[in-house]
Amino acid sequence: MDKSNSDKTPSLTPSEEREAHKSKPPRAAVVHEIIRLQGDQELQRTVAALWWSALAAGLSMGLSMMGMGLLRARLEGVEAATALSSIGYSAGFLAVILARQQLFTENTLTAVLPVMNKPTPGNFARLGKLWSVVLTGNLAGTLLVAYLLLQLPIFDAQTDAAFLEIGRKLMENDSTQMFARGVISGWMIATMVWMIPAQESAKFWIIVLVTTLMGLGDFTHIVVGSVEAAYLVFAGELAWMEFWLVFAGPTLLGNIVGGSFIFALISHAQIRSDVELQQEERDRRREREAQES
């Protein structure tokens, strides 16, 4: 008797059984393959397509600082205003991910899996091209939006002061803290990217939950943080050398370590182990069948 049939819940109709199977979350190997295919598509895109999408993403990430600054200014005097304003941190991520724009920290997982699956010189070259173009486009967008937020008469003095406060809070970290917090941020973004294919219907809430926690924890993110730090630079409170050496370099390295060298490597190793185990079971089954015949 088939064990899978003997263990099933009794009194289910065939249609109910099909519904139960459809409702099962996909195996980790399926999620891995979905993300790997997405990454392979990204690696095949032209430089121009990557650049414009990355530039748009950098501009969109300005919504995160806007969301936090507006909430902080409007909630001034309210207990836990800083914590509540962290909800605004998710605004930029929602815009970028739902609009399918190119975000560098997403690609520390998505574009890395095809390379781990087939680590050829050609794939490494494609990854290097994607990373360099997307990162440059993201930073160009963030610098532009930071300059516009400061120079254009858009917000009241209270909100402008909140933007400066956000940047000052970021730059309280030294380079070691920037790196360490960046590792956590990169790992959290990679976790979010991994979760979305398994729960596509909950994508909105997954993005809000993960990125709000990032805001609450003051974890450093190379793209969002570039808006915050560049705002200080254009306001005359931060030197460009500090921007690059204290914030950008350590944060970028931390995001890559958290997203690629920790999450992506562990996830890929998990799938490889599962695949090798399944292959061994198939080989043993074939040997038994050959002996019985």
Secondary structure, 3 states (H helix, E strand, C coil): CCHHHHCCCCCCCHHHHHHHHHHCCCCHHHHHHHHHHHHHHHHCCCHHHHHHHHHHHHHHCHHHHHHHHHHHHHCCCCCCHHHHHHHHHHHHHHHHHHCCCCCCCHHHCCCHHHHHHCCCHHHHHHHHHHHHHHHHHHHHHHHHHHHHHHHCCCCCHHHHHHHHHHHHHHCCCCHHHHHHHHHHHHHHHHHHHHHHHHCHHHHHHHHHHHHHHHHHCCCCCHHHHHHHHHHHHHCCCCCHHHHHHHHHHHHHHHHHHHHHHHHHHHHHHHHHHHHHHHHHHHHHHHHHHHHHC
